[in-house]
Amino acid sequence: MENIRDMTGVEKDAIYLPEFGTMRIMDLEAGDIEVKWNRCNKDETDAAREAYNKAKQKGFVFYKGKKDDEGGVSQGKIMDGFDEKAEIIIGRPMVQGG
């Protein structure tokens, strides 16, 4: 891990988050929807949260993951609520058995 100096000159461990988050919602009616947000932009983050909440109300289930070195996505974890720090979020309709 790399060290950086904060504004006071104190060295701290650097933790890097990608600046942008991505959410992909696989909607059978509307088609696949991609939402990107800049974590430093409150309006964009709020819009992504609203898209998440709307799909959640329709019964979608969401997973968060990280991009791997090959351009894919690592195995995700089921989400309980919107996480603006997630690198990638994937939403899909809940599978219903019959």
C-alpha positions as CSV (number, residue, x, y, z in Angstrom):
1,M,0.0,0.0,0.0
2,E,1.2,3.5,-0.9
3,N,1.6,6.3,1.7
4,I,0.4,9.8,1.0
5,R,0.6,13.0,3.0
6,D,-2.6,14.7,4.0
7,M,-3.0,18.5,4.1
8,T,-1.3,18.7,7.5
9,G,1.8,16.8,6.3
10,V,0.9,13.6,8.1
11,E,1.6,10.4,6.2
12,K,-1.4,8.0,5.8
13,D,-2.1,4.8,3.9
14,A,-3.7,5.6,0.6
15,I,-6.9,3.9,-0.2
16,Y,-8.0,4.2,-3.8
17,L,-11.6,3.9,-4.9
18,P,-12.5,4.3,-8.5
19,E,-14.0,7.7,-9.0
20,F,-17.1,6.3,-10.7
21,G,-19.5,3.6,-9.8
22,T,-21.5,1.6,-12.3
23,M,-24.8,-0.1,-11.9
24,R,-26.3,-2.4,-14.5
25,I,-30.0,-3.3,-14.2
26,M,-31.2,-6.2,-16.4
27,D,-34.8,-5.2,-16.9
28,L,-37.0,-7.4,-19.2
29,E,-39.4,-4.6,-20.0
30,A,-37.1,-1.6,-20.3
31,G,-34.0,-3.5,-21.5
32,D,-30.6,-3.4,-19.9
33,I,-30.0,-0.1,-18.1
34,E,-26.5,1.2,-17.2
35,V,-26.2,3.9,-14.6
36,K,-22.9,5.6,-13.8
37,W,-22.2,8.1,-11.0
38,N,-19.3,10.2,-9.8
39,R,-18.9,9.5,-6.1
40,C,-18.0,13.2,-5.7
41,N,-21.2,14.4,-7.3
42,K,-24.2,14.3,-4.9
43,D,-26.8,14.7,-7.7
44,E,-25.4,11.8,-9.7
45,T,-25.1,9.6,-6.5
46,D,-28.7,10.5,-5.6
47,A,-30.0,9.6,-9.1
48,A,-28.2,6.2,-8.9
49,R,-29.7,5.6,-5.5
50,E,-33.2,6.5,-6.9
51,A,-32.8,4.1,-9.8
52,Y,-31.7,1.4,-7.3
53,N,-34.7,2.0,-5.1
54,K,-37.2,2.0,-8.0
55,A,-35.9,-1.4,-9.2
56,K,-35.8,-2.7,-5.7
57,Q,-39.5,-1.8,-5.3
58,K,-40.2,-3.8,-8.5
59,G,-38.7,-6.9,-6.8
60,F,-35.2,-6.7,-8.2
61,V,-32.3,-8.3,-6.4
62,F,-28.9,-6.5,-6.4
63,Y,-25.3,-7.8,-6.1
64,K,-22.1,-5.7,-5.7
65,G,-18.8,-6.8,-7.0
66,K,-15.4,-5.6,-8.3
67,K,-14.0,-5.6,-11.8
68,D,-11.3,-8.3,-12.2
69,D,-8.1,-8.1,-14.1
70,E,-9.7,-9.8,-17.2
71,G,-12.4,-7.2,-17.6
72,G,-15.1,-9.4,-15.9
73,V,-16.7,-9.0,-12.5
74,S,-15.8,-10.9,-9.4
75,Q,-18.5,-13.0,-7.6
76,G,-20.9,-10.5,-6.0
77,K,-22.5,-10.3,-2.7
78,I,-26.2,-9.6,-2.2
79,M,-26.9,-6.1,-1.2
80,D,-29.3,-4.9,1.5
81,G,-29.3,-1.3,0.3
82,F,-27.6,1.0,-2.2
83,D,-23.8,1.3,-1.6
84,E,-22.4,4.4,-3.4
85,K,-18.8,3.0,-2.8
86,A,-19.5,-0.2,-4.7
87,E,-17.4,-0.5,-7.8
88,I,-20.1,-2.3,-9.8
89,I,-23.7,-3.2,-8.9
90,I,-25.8,-5.6,-10.9
91,G,-29.5,-5.8,-10.6
92,R,-31.8,-8.5,-12.0
93,P,-35.4,-9.6,-11.5
94,M,-36.0,-12.0,-8.6
95,V,-36.1,-15.6,-10.0
96,Q,-39.5,-17.2,-9.1
97,G,-39.8,-20.9,-8.9
98,G,-42.9,-22.7,-10.1
